[in-house]
Amino acid sequence: MTAVMIDLEGTELSAAERELLAHPAVGGVIFFSRNFASMEQLHELVRQTRAAARNPLILAVDHEGGRVQRFREEFSRIPAMGRIADVASNEEEAQSMAQEIGWLMASEVLAVDIDISFAPVLDVNGISEVIGDRAFADNPQQVIHLARGVLKGMRQAGMKTTGKHFPGHGSVQADSHIAMPVDERPWEAIRTTDLPPFVELINCLDAIMPAHVIYPDVDDKPAGFSERWLQHVLRAQLGFSGVIFSDDLAMAAAHIAGSMPERAHAALKAGCNMVLACNDRAGAEAVLVSLETYVADAGAQANSCYERLSKAAAMGMPTLQNHPRWIQAQRMLERFN
């Protein structure tokens, strides 16, 4: 079985959330903008969250940069990844900038005791508006080149890496948050256009998040609910041995798998190690109830995910902001203004 990653409703823990965190199947928490009021408040919320939990927790956030950066005030403004190539004067400088951006993003998230930012996006930018400049580029080789820099920087900071959205969300226009994207291209087109970043960088990734997208030439289920994609392609063919996170089970595209508990069980059966039950408190509670007969396995999975993805020792924010590399990174960010 697996562990469940839940979310919180505000800037302080409620009594109900403390009870949820004590559930043996809860192995993670993801933070959103609604959970942030200040650096000090966030740090205290993180402390209380860890203290209330039964299992060691993986704490996560989507802090890619650009449109998707949950914490803004008192944090550096991370640029969208798609802007790096435009600002840099050559490919070598672009990769160097990507590395510094990866280090900066990861260092600041780690400084508030959050383990991972779900990054980087390895999608190849095509026609998807929800991806757009979240992607590094519109061709796989440039995505590989720049993502390699971000991955290196994240690891230098002490953060584990998560590639998303396997096998690629960039060639469908529909937004999986509000619709069911279907990528009608043949397998060969997916293999040659979207998969190369995952193939080339597989050994640099500690975790992967699959897309809520259907690729009918491969399977009639979205990738995150597909044994063919997760077990046959990702595990067997690509040799990935890290953690597989589901994308948020409350997203519209996940509804194809049924109720929230049915979605969770479908993702687990397909091969996910941790499922995200967010932005639907009643649904998350139903998922936890549905897993009660598996709590021993769930607790073991929670511990396993924590051991594989928990952060290294990190600098606190005051120390970080006096670090020469942080100061230099601030000067680099001025080029994106």
N, C-alpha and C positions, 0 to 999 in steps of 0.2 A: 504494500500500500504506500501511502505517501504522506507528506505533511501539507498543511494548508497555510497559505499566506493571506492574512486579512488586512483590513484597513481600519483607520480610526476616524471618528466623525468631526473632531475639532482639535483645539489646541491643548486640551487637558483630557486625561483619562476619566471616563465615566465609570460608575460602579459596574454597569453591564459589560463594559469593555474589559475591566479587570477579570471578570468572570470568564469571558471568552478567552483571554490570554492564558488562563489556567487550564484550558481544555487540552488534553494530551495530544490532540491531532494538530494543534497550532504550532507551526514551526517558523513562521515569519510574519513580518508586518511591513507594509509598503506605505510610505508617507506621500502626501499630496500637499498642494499649496494651502489648502484649508487647515493643515496642521501646523502652519508656520506663522508666528507673529513676530518673533525676534530670535536671534541666535541663542540668547540665554534661555528663553522659553522652550525652544526646540530641544536644547541639550537636556533640560529637565524632563521634558516629555519622553525623550529617548530613555533616560535613566529609569523613570517610572515604568515604562513599557517593559524594559528588560527585567525589572524587579518583580513585576506582576506575573511573568510568564512561568509556566511549568517547565517547558523545554528551553534549551539555549536557542535564541532567536537569530535568524538572518533578517537584518533590517535593510530595507531597500528603498530606492527612490528613482524616479525617472528624471535624471539631471543631465540630459544629453547636451544642452545648450540651445540657443536660438529659441524657437517656439516652445520647446519642451525642456524647461528648467523650472522645477517646482519652488526652489528657494531663490529669491532674488535680492531682497534688501540684506545688506551686510555680507553678501556673497559676491564674488566676481561674476560679471556678465559673460558667460561663455558663448561664443559665436556659434551660429549654425554650422554644422560640418561642411555643408555645401559651399560656404564662403571661403574656405581655406585656400583652395586652388586659385580663386580669383584675386586674393590679396597677396599671396606669395609670388615672388619674381621668377621662381623656377621650381622644378620637381623636388630637388634636394631641400630647398628652403621650406617647401610645403610640408614635407614629411617631418622636418625638424619642428615646424610650428605645430603640427598635429601632435607630436610627442609632448611638447610643452603644454598644450591645451589638455591633453589626456591626464598629464601629471597634476595640473592645477585643479581641474574638475574633481579628480579622485581625492586629492589631498584635502580639499575643503569639505567634501562630503565625509571623509574619514574623520576630520577634526571634530565633527559633532557626533561621533560614535555610531555612524551608520555604515554598514558593511559594504554595500554595493550600490552603484548606480547602474541601472539596466542599460548598458552601453558597451560597445558602439552599435549603431545601426549599420548593418552590412547590406542593406537593400541597394540595388542599382536603380537610380532614379530614372523612371520612365514617364508614365502618365498619371501616377498616383498623387493626388493633391495632399493626402494626409502624410505622405512621405516627403515629397518635394525636396527642399533644401536640408531636411534631416539627413538625407543621404549625402555621401561625400562627392559623388559624381554620377554621370550617366553612362559610364562604361566600367566594366568589372575590373580592369587592370588598374585604373586610377583609384577605385574604391579600395582595392587590395593595398596599394602603395600608401595611401593616407591612413587607412585603418590600422595598418601595421604600426605606424607612428603612435597613434592614440593608444593602442594596446600596450605598446612598450612603456609609454608614459604612465598609464594606469598601474601597471605592475611595478614600476619604480616607486610609485607612491605607496604601494602595499595593498592595492585593491584587486580583487578577482574580476575577471572580465565576462561579459554576457553579450554574445552576438545575436542580433535579431534583424529581421523576422523570417526565420528559415521556412522555406527555401528562397524567399524573396517576395516582397509586397509591392515592388515598384512598378509592375507592369499591369496593374488593375486600377481602374479609376475609382471604383467604389471604396468608401471608407468603412473598414470593418467595425468601427465603433457604432455605426448607424445603419449598416447594410451588410449584405452577404456578397463579398467579392468573389467572382468566378474568373479564373485565368484560363482562357480557352486555348492557349498556345500549346503546341506539341511538346512532348518531353524533351526533345532535342534542343528546342529553343530555350527552355528553362535550364537545361544542363549547361549550355554554352554561355548564357547571358547572366543568369541569376545565381547559380551554384558556385562559380569560381571563387568568390570571396570566402565562402564557408569552407570550400575544399582547401584553398591555399592557407587559410589562417586557422584551421581546425586545431592545430597544436598550440595555438596561442589563446584558445578560448577555454574558460573554466565552466561556462554555462551557455546554454542556447535557449532562445525563446522562439517557438514556431509561430507562423502566421495563422490567423483565422481567415484563410483563403482556400477555396477549393480549386484544385488543378485536375480537371476531369480526365486528362490523358493519363494521369497516374493513379488517382483514387477519387471516389465520389464524396469523400469526407474532407473537411478542412484539415490542413496539415497537423494542427494541434490535437486532432482527434483521430489521426490516421496511423495505424500500426505500420502501414507500408512506408510512410514518410519517416516516422521516428525510429522504427525498429530495423527496417530493411535498408533504407537509404542512409539515414543519419548514423545509426549504430553500426550496422554490418558493413555497408559500402564505404562510408567515410571514416569509420573507426572511432567515432566520438565516444568518449567514456566519461564525460563530465555530467553536470546536472542539467536536466531539461525542465524549464519552467513553462507552465501554460501561460498564454496571455490571459488577460482578465476575462473570467467566465461570464461577467455581466454584459460584455459587449454584444451588440446586436447579432453579429455573425456567429456567436457561440450558441444562439438560441436554437439552431438547427439540431443540436444534440439533446434537446429536451429541457427539463427543469434544471435548476442549479445543481441539485444532487446528481441528476443524470449526466449533466455536463462534466462534473467533477469525476465521476466514475468512468466516463468515456475517455477523458484525458488520461486518467491513471492507467486504464487498460491499454491505451495506445502507447504509453511509455513515459509520460511525464512523471517527474519525481516530486515536484511541488506545484500545487495548483493555486492560482490567484483568484480568490473569491472576494471581490472588491466592489464598492459602489452599489451594494445591494445587501444591507445588513440582514434582512430576513432570509435572503438566499444563502448568505454565508452561514447563518445559524443552522439552516436546513442541511447544508453540506456537512457541518460538524456532527449533527445528529446522525446523518446517514453513514458516517464513518465510525460510529461508536463501537461497532463489533470488530474494528480493525485497529483499536487504539494502540495496542502493543507494537504492531508494525509501523503505525504512523509515528509513534514516538521515536522508534529506531531510525526511521527515515529523516525525521527532523534533526536528530543528532548527527546523522551522516551528512546531511546538507550543510549543517553548521560547521562541521569539521572541514568540509571541502571549500567553503566559501567565506568563512569568517575572516575579518580583516586582520592585518598585521598591526603591531603597535603603531600608533599614529601621533603626530604632533597636535597639540591643541591649537585653536585658531590664533591666539596671541603670538605663540611661538612661530607658527607657520607664517604669519604676516610679517615677521621680521627675518624670515629666511631669504637669503640672496636669490634663490631660484624663484620664489614667489614674487619678489620685487621685480625681477627681470621679466617675469611673465606678465605683470601689469603693464610694463612698457610695450610688450608685444601686442597686448589687447588694444592698445590705442590705435593700432593700424586698422582695426575693424570698425572704428567709429566714423 
